[in-house]
């Protein structure tokens, strides 16, 4: 079974999205993957809050995860 995950960044910018240690593309990103828990990490020059998050994907709904750029 697969589900959907939408990863976005509030405050502009873009970053590489790694899901379970594999680079999957740049945010904003829509990813189809197996149901269950996944670790999502942003890689880029900006500082994000959070930089790492765990999300649970279900087969019946689209999961959404939004990161925020921290500005000095």
PDB file as gemmi writes it, atoms N, CA and C in Angstrom:
CRYST1    1.000    1.000    1.000  90.00  90.00  90.00 P 1                      
ATOM      1  N   UNK A   1       0.839  -1.187   0.000  1.00  0.00           N  
ATOM      2  CA  UNK A   1       0.000   0.000   0.000  1.00  0.00           C  
ATOM      3  C   UNK A   1       0.877   1.241   0.000  1.00  0.00           C  
ATOM      4  N   UNK A   2       0.413   2.264  -0.672  1.00  0.00           N  
ATOM      5  CA  UNK A   2       1.148   3.521  -0.717  1.00  0.00           C  
ATOM      6  C   UNK A   2       0.254   4.669  -0.262  1.00  0.00           C  
ATOM      7  N   UNK A   3       0.887   5.754   0.098  1.00  0.00           N  
ATOM      8  CA  UNK A   3       0.204   6.969   0.494  1.00  0.00           C  
ATOM      9  C   UNK A   3       0.941   8.162  -0.069  1.00  0.00           C  
ATOM     10  N   UNK A   4       0.421   9.355   0.198  1.00  0.00           N  
ATOM     11  CA  UNK A   4       0.997  10.586  -0.333  1.00  0.00           C  
ATOM     12  C   UNK A   4       1.469  11.481   0.808  1.00  0.00           C  
ATOM     13  N   UNK A   5       2.571  12.182   0.538  1.00  0.00           N  
ATOM     14  CA  UNK A   5       3.125  13.163   1.472  1.00  0.00           C  
ATOM     15  C   UNK A   5       3.440  14.429   0.699  1.00  0.00           C  
ATOM     16  N   UNK A   6       2.974  15.565   1.203  1.00  0.00           N  
ATOM     17  CA  UNK A   6       3.282  16.859   0.618  1.00  0.00           C  
ATOM     18  C   UNK A   6       4.189  17.596   1.592  1.00  0.00           C  
ATOM     19  N   UNK A   7       5.384  17.985   1.108  1.00  0.00           N  
ATOM     20  CA  UNK A   7       6.357  18.710   1.927  1.00  0.00           C  
ATOM     21  C   UNK A   7       6.473  20.130   1.379  1.00  0.00           C  
ATOM     22  N   UNK A   8       6.315  21.119   2.253  1.00  0.00           N  
ATOM     23  CA  UNK A   8       6.418  22.511   1.816  1.00  0.00           C  
ATOM     24  C   UNK A   8       7.246  23.314   2.819  1.00  0.00           C  
ATOM     25  N   UNK A   9       7.635  24.515   2.372  1.00  0.00           N  
ATOM     26  CA  UNK A   9       8.402  25.427   3.216  1.00  0.00           C  
ATOM     27  C   UNK A   9       7.650  26.742   3.300  1.00  0.00           C  
ATOM     28  N   UNK A  10       7.368  27.191   4.518  1.00  0.00           N  
ATOM     29  CA  UNK A  10       6.730  28.477   4.698  1.00  0.00           C  
ATOM     30  C   UNK A  10       7.823  29.532   4.827  1.00  0.00           C  
ATOM     31  N   UNK A  11       7.613  30.665   4.215  1.00  0.00           N  
ATOM     32  CA  UNK A  11       8.598  31.738   4.261  1.00  0.00           C  
ATOM     33  C   UNK A  11       9.498  31.777   3.035  1.00  0.00           C  
ATOM     34  N   UNK A  12       9.144  31.003   2.019  1.00  0.00           N  
ATOM     35  CA  UNK A  12       9.928  31.003   0.785  1.00  0.00           C  
ATOM     36  C   UNK A  12      11.101  30.055   0.856  1.00  0.00           C  
ATOM     37  N   UNK A  13      11.868  30.051  -0.202  1.00  0.00           N  
ATOM     38  CA  UNK A  13      13.047  29.203  -0.245  1.00  0.00           C  
ATOM     39  C   UNK A  13      12.751  27.819  -0.756  1.00  0.00           C  
ATOM     40  N   UNK A  14      13.820  27.073  -0.926  1.00  0.00           N  
ATOM     41  CA  UNK A  14      13.722  25.705  -1.399  1.00  0.00           C  
ATOM     42  C   UNK A  14      14.842  24.909  -0.747  1.00  0.00           C  
ATOM     43  N   UNK A  15      14.631  23.621  -0.591  1.00  0.00           N  
ATOM     44  CA  UNK A  15      15.644  22.763   0.017  1.00  0.00           C  
ATOM     45  C   UNK A  15      15.499  21.365  -0.544  1.00  0.00           C  
ATOM     46  N   UNK A  16      16.559  20.607  -0.451  1.00  0.00           N  
ATOM     47  CA  UNK A  16      16.505  19.204  -0.834  1.00  0.00           C  
ATOM     48  C   UNK A  16      15.761  18.456   0.269  1.00  0.00           C  
ATOM     49  N   UNK A  17      14.835  17.599  -0.132  1.00  0.00           N  
ATOM     50  CA  UNK A  17      14.058  16.802   0.806  1.00  0.00           C  
ATOM     51  C   UNK A  17      14.598  15.377   0.788  1.00  0.00           C  
ATOM     52  N   UNK A  18      15.027  14.898   1.945  1.00  0.00           N  
ATOM     53  CA  UNK A  18      15.465  13.509   2.089  1.00  0.00           C  
ATOM     54  C   UNK A  18      14.422  12.771   2.916  1.00  0.00           C  
ATOM     55  N   UNK A  19      13.942  11.659   2.394  1.00  0.00           N  
ATOM     56  CA  UNK A  19      12.968  10.834   3.103  1.00  0.00           C  
ATOM     57  C   UNK A  19      13.619   9.482   3.355  1.00  0.00           C  
ATOM     58  N   UNK A  20      13.704   9.114   4.620  1.00  0.00           N  
ATOM     59  CA  UNK A  20      14.362   7.873   5.030  1.00  0.00           C  
ATOM     60  C   UNK A  20      15.782   7.778   4.471  1.00  0.00           C  
ATOM     61  N   UNK A  21      16.487   8.916   4.454  1.00  0.00           N  
ATOM     62  CA  UNK A  21      17.883   8.958   4.043  1.00  0.00           C  
ATOM     63  C   UNK A  21      18.130   9.062   2.548  1.00  0.00           C  
ATOM     64  N   UNK A  22      17.072   9.078   1.741  1.00  0.00           N  
ATOM     65  CA  UNK A  22      17.218   9.167   0.287  1.00  0.00           C  
ATOM     66  C   UNK A  22      16.736  10.528  -0.212  1.00  0.00           C  
ATOM     67  N   UNK A  23      17.558  11.224  -1.005  1.00  0.00           N  
ATOM     68  CA  UNK A  23      17.126  12.495  -1.593  1.00  0.00           C  
ATOM     69  C   UNK A  23      15.998  12.221  -2.578  1.00  0.00           C  
ATOM     70  N   UNK A  24      14.884  12.941  -2.407  1.00  0.00           N  
ATOM     71  CA  UNK A  24      13.697  12.718  -3.235  1.00  0.00           C  
ATOM     72  C   UNK A  24      13.363  13.894  -4.139  1.00  0.00           C  
ATOM     73  N   UNK A  25      14.079  15.003  -4.006  1.00  0.00           N  
ATOM     74  CA  UNK A  25      13.801  16.185  -4.815  1.00  0.00           C  
ATOM     75  C   UNK A  25      13.829  17.429  -3.956  1.00  0.00           C  
ATOM     76  N   UNK A  26      13.304  18.524  -4.508  1.00  0.00           N  
ATOM     77  CA  UNK A  26      13.304  19.801  -3.798  1.00  0.00           C  
ATOM     78  C   UNK A  26      11.901  20.171  -3.364  1.00  0.00           C  
ATOM     79  N   UNK A  27      11.817  20.805  -2.196  1.00  0.00           N  
ATOM     80  CA  UNK A  27      10.525  21.306  -1.703  1.00  0.00           C  
ATOM     81  C   UNK A  27      10.157  22.541  -2.511  1.00  0.00           C  
ATOM     82  N   UNK A  28       8.885  22.744  -2.828  1.00  0.00           N  
ATOM     83  CA  UNK A  28       7.754  21.893  -2.458  1.00  0.00           C  
ATOM     84  C   UNK A  28       7.785  20.567  -3.218  1.00  0.00           C  
ATOM     85  N   UNK A  29       7.341  19.511  -2.541  1.00  0.00           N  
ATOM     86  CA  UNK A  29       7.460  18.163  -3.079  1.00  0.00           C  
ATOM     87  C   UNK A  29       6.221  17.351  -2.735  1.00  0.00           C  
ATOM     88  N   UNK A  30       5.730  16.595  -3.692  1.00  0.00           N  
ATOM     89  CA  UNK A  30       4.696  15.605  -3.437  1.00  0.00           C  
ATOM     90  C   UNK A  30       5.335  14.245  -3.667  1.00  0.00           C  
ATOM     91  N   UNK A  31       5.248  13.383  -2.660  1.00  0.00           N  
ATOM     92  CA  UNK A  31       5.937  12.089  -2.686  1.00  0.00           C  
ATOM     93  C   UNK A  31       4.953  10.965  -2.432  1.00  0.00           C  
ATOM     94  N   UNK A  32       5.068   9.908  -3.206  1.00  0.00           N  
ATOM     95  CA  UNK A  32       4.260   8.710  -2.995  1.00  0.00           C  
ATOM     96  C   UNK A  32       5.178   7.644  -2.404  1.00  0.00           C  
ATOM     97  N   UNK A  33       4.770   7.096  -1.263  1.00  0.00           N  
ATOM     98  CA  UNK A  33       5.604   6.095  -0.608  1.00  0.00           C  
ATOM     99  C   UNK A  33       4.771   5.148   0.223  1.00  0.00           C  
ATOM    100  N   UNK A  34       5.434   4.212   0.843  1.00  0.00           N  
ATOM    101  CA  UNK A  34       4.764   3.204   1.656  1.00  0.00           C  
ATOM    102  C   UNK A  34       4.114   3.799   2.892  1.00  0.00           C  
ATOM    103  N   UNK A  35       3.025   3.184   3.316  1.00  0.00           N  
ATOM    104  CA  UNK A  35       2.353   3.645   4.533  1.00  0.00           C  
ATOM    105  C   UNK A  35       3.232   3.343   5.731  1.00  0.00           C  
ATOM    106  N   UNK A  36       3.061   4.120   6.783  1.00  0.00           N  
ATOM    107  CA  UNK A  36       3.839   3.963   7.998  1.00  0.00           C  
ATOM    108  C   UNK A  36       4.645   5.208   8.308  1.00  0.00           C  
ATOM    109  N   UNK A  37       5.582   5.084   9.230  1.00  0.00           N  
ATOM    110  CA  UNK A  37       6.396   6.219   9.673  1.00  0.00           C  
ATOM    111  C   UNK A  37       7.596   6.413   8.753  1.00  0.00           C  
ATOM    112  N   UNK A  38       7.881   7.684   8.477  1.00  0.00           N  
ATOM    113  CA  UNK A  38       9.025   8.054   7.651  1.00  0.00           C  
ATOM    114  C   UNK A  38       9.726   9.246   8.295  1.00  0.00           C  
ATOM    115  N   UNK A  39      11.047   9.318   8.126  1.00  0.00           N  
ATOM    116  CA  UNK A  39      11.832  10.439   8.630  1.00  0.00           C  
ATOM    117  C   UNK A  39      12.112  11.374   7.456  1.00  0.00           C  
ATOM    118  N   UNK A  40      11.728  12.636   7.624  1.00  0.00           N  
ATOM    119  CA  UNK A  40      11.888  13.645   6.586  1.00  0.00           C  
ATOM    120  C   UNK A  40      12.890  14.683   7.075  1.00  0.00           C  
ATOM    121  N   UNK A  41      13.897  14.960   6.246  1.00  0.00           N  
ATOM    122  CA  UNK A  41      14.927  15.929   6.612  1.00  0.00           C  
ATOM    123  C   UNK A  41      15.135  16.899   5.461  1.00  0.00           C  
ATOM    124  N   UNK A  42      15.301  18.185   5.792  1.00  0.00           N  
ATOM    125  CA  UNK A  42      15.622  19.195   4.781  1.00  0.00           C  
ATOM    126  C   UNK A  42      17.120  19.409   4.761  1.00  0.00           C  
ATOM    127  N   UNK A  43      17.646  19.541   3.554  1.00  0.00           N  
ATOM    128  CA  UNK A  43      19.070  19.826   3.372  1.00  0.00           C  
ATOM    129  C   UNK A  43      19.183  21.075   2.511  1.00  0.00           C  
ATOM    130  N   UNK A  44      19.832  22.093   3.035  1.00  0.00           N  
ATOM    131  CA  UNK A  44      20.006  23.336   2.300  1.00  0.00           C  
ATOM    132  C   UNK A  44      20.813  24.325   3.114  1.00  0.00           C  
ATOM    133  N   UNK A  45      20.992  25.511   2.544  1.00  0.00           N  
ATOM    134  CA  UNK A  45      21.816  26.522   3.207  1.00  0.00           C  
ATOM    135  C   UNK A  45      21.057  27.281   4.284  1.00  0.00           C  
ATOM    136  N   UNK A  46      19.742  27.288   4.216  1.00  0.00           N  
ATOM    137  CA  UNK A  46      18.928  28.002   5.207  1.00  0.00           C  
ATOM    138  C   UNK A  46      18.801  27.171   6.485  1.00  0.00           C  
ATOM    139  N   UNK A  47      18.361  27.818   7.561  1.00  0.00           N  
ATOM    140  CA  UNK A  47      18.075  27.132   8.813  1.00  0.00           C  
ATOM    141  C   UNK A  47      16.565  26.934   8.884  1.00  0.00           C  
ATOM    142  N   UNK A  48      16.140  25.695   9.040  1.00  0.00           N  
ATOM    143  CA  UNK A  48      14.715  25.373   9.041  1.00  0.00           C  
ATOM    144  C   UNK A  48      14.273  24.913  10.414  1.00  0.00           C  
ATOM    145  N   UNK A  49      13.002  25.156  10.709  1.00  0.00           N  
ATOM    146  CA  UNK A  49      12.422  24.697  11.966  1.00  0.00           C  
ATOM    147  C   UNK A  49      11.171  23.890  11.647  1.00  0.00           C  
ATOM    148  N   UNK A  50      11.096  22.652  11.960  1.00  0.00           N  
ATOM    149  CA  UNK A  50      12.239  21.829  12.347  1.00  0.00           C  
ATOM    150  C   UNK A  50      13.051  21.454  11.114  1.00  0.00           C  
ATOM    151  N   UNK A  51      14.226  20.958  11.270  1.00  0.00           N  
ATOM    152  CA  UNK A  51      15.033  20.487  10.140  1.00  0.00           C  
ATOM    153  C   UNK A  51      14.756  19.009   9.878  1.00  0.00           C  
ATOM    154  N   UNK A  52      14.297  18.302  10.897  1.00  0.00           N  
ATOM    155  CA  UNK A  52      14.035  16.870  10.819  1.00  0.00           C  
ATOM    156  C   UNK A  52      12.686  16.599  11.468  1.00  0.00           C  
ATOM    157  N   UNK A  53      11.869  15.759  10.832  1.00  0.00           N  
ATOM    158  CA  UNK A  53      10.560  15.443  11.392  1.00  0.00           C  
ATOM    159  C   UNK A  53      10.188  14.010  11.033  1.00  0.00           C  
ATOM    160  N   UNK A  54       9.361  13.418  11.865  1.00  0.00           N  
ATOM    161  CA  UNK A  54       8.807  12.093  11.582  1.00  0.00           C  
ATOM    162  C   UNK A  54       7.351  12.278  11.214  1.00  0.00           C  
ATOM    163  N   UNK A  55       6.925  11.616  10.143  1.00  0.00           N  
ATOM    164  CA  UNK A  55       5.552  11.726   9.687  1.00  0.00           C  
ATOM    165  C   UNK A  55       5.009  10.325   9.448  1.00  0.00           C  
ATOM    166  N   UNK A  56       3.728  10.140   9.729  1.00  0.00           N  
ATOM    167  CA  UNK A  56       3.075   8.861   9.470  1.00  0.00           C  
ATOM    168  C   UNK A  56       2.167   9.022   8.263  1.00  0.00           C  
ATOM    169  N   UNK A  57       2.364   8.168   7.278  1.00  0.00           N  
ATOM    170  CA  UNK A  57       1.579   8.197   6.041  1.00  0.00           C  
ATOM    171  C   UNK A  57       0.551   7.079   6.086  1.00  0.00           C  
ATOM    172  N   UNK A  58      -0.682   7.425   5.744  1.00  0.00           N  
ATOM    173  CA  UNK A  58      -1.735   6.408   5.661  1.00  0.00           C  
ATOM    174  C   UNK A  58      -2.180   6.275   4.204  1.00  0.00           C  
ATOM    175  N   UNK A  59      -2.819   5.169   3.904  1.00  0.00           N  
ATOM    176  CA  UNK A  59      -3.253   4.904   2.529  1.00  0.00           C  
ATOM    177  C   UNK A  59      -4.512   5.673   2.171  1.00  0.00           C  
ATOM    178  N   UNK A  60      -5.197   6.234   3.143  1.00  0.00           N  
ATOM    179  CA  UNK A  60      -6.489   6.855   2.883  1.00  0.00           C  
ATOM    180  C   UNK A  60      -6.458   8.376   2.901  1.00  0.00           C  
ATOM    181  N   UNK A  61      -5.298   8.978   3.158  1.00  0.00           N  
ATOM    182  CA  UNK A  61      -5.241  10.430   3.294  1.00  0.00           C  
ATOM    183  C   UNK A  61      -3.890  10.935   2.812  1.00  0.00           C  
ATOM    184  N   UNK A  62      -3.818  12.214   2.466  1.00  0.00           N  
ATOM    185  CA  UNK A  62      -2.555  12.847   2.106  1.00  0.00           C  
ATOM    186  C   UNK A  62      -1.979  13.515   3.346  1.00  0.00           C  
ATOM    187  N   UNK A  63      -0.777  13.108   3.731  1.00  0.00           N  
ATOM    188  CA  UNK A  63      -0.104  13.721   4.880  1.00  0.00           C  
ATOM    189  C   UNK A  63       0.607  14.981   4.415  1.00  0.00           C  
ATOM    190  N   UNK A  64       0.654  15.990   5.274  1.00  0.00           N  
ATOM    191  CA  UNK A  64       1.301  17.256   4.938  1.00  0.00           C  
ATOM    192  C   UNK A  64       2.299  17.615   6.023  1.00  0.00           C  
ATOM    193  N   UNK A  65       3.433  18.119   5.583  1.00  0.00           N  
ATOM    194  CA  UNK A  65       4.490  18.526   6.507  1.00  0.00           C  
ATOM    195  C   UNK A  65       5.035  19.854   6.018  1.00  0.00           C  
ATOM    196  N   UNK A  66       4.995  20.867   6.899  1.00  0.00           N  
ATOM    197  CA  UNK A  66       5.467  22.198   6.536  1.00  0.00           C  
ATOM    198  C   UNK A  66       6.630  22.590   7.436  1.00  0.00           C  
ATOM    199  N   UNK A  67       7.723  22.985   6.809  1.00  0.00           N  
ATOM    200  CA  UNK A  67       8.895  23.491   7.516  1.00  0.00           C  
ATOM    201  C   UNK A  67       8.887  25.006   7.395  1.00  0.00           C  
ATOM    202  N   UNK A  68       9.510  25.701   8.338  1.00  0.00           N  
ATOM    203  CA  UNK A  68       9.577  27.156   8.330  1.00  0.00           C  
ATOM    204  C   UNK A  68      11.030  27.595   8.308  1.00  0.00           C  
ATOM    205  N   UNK A  69      11.340  28.587   7.465  1.00  0.00           N  
ATOM    206  CA  UNK A  69      12.693  29.149   7.438  1.00  0.00           C  
ATOM    207  C   UNK A  69      12.847  30.049   8.651  1.00  0.00           C  
ATOM    208  N   UNK A  70      13.928  29.848   9.388  1.00  0.00           N  
ATOM    209  CA  UNK A  70      14.250  30.725  10.529  1.00  0.00           C  
ATOM    210  C   UNK A  70      15.067  31.889   9.992  1.00  0.00           C  
ATOM    211  N   UNK A  71      14.628  33.062  10.263  1.00  0.00           N  
ATOM    212  CA  UNK A  71      15.334  34.283   9.847  1.00  0.00           C  
ATOM    213  C   UNK A  71      16.060  34.868  11.041  1.00  0.00           C  
ATOM    214  N   UNK A  72      17.308  35.329  10.848  1.00  0.00           N  
ATOM    215  CA  UNK A  72      18.039  35.944  11.972  1.00  0.00           C  
ATOM    216  C   UNK A  72      17.418  37.260  12.395  1.00  0.00           C  
TER     217      UNK A  72                                                      
END                                                                             
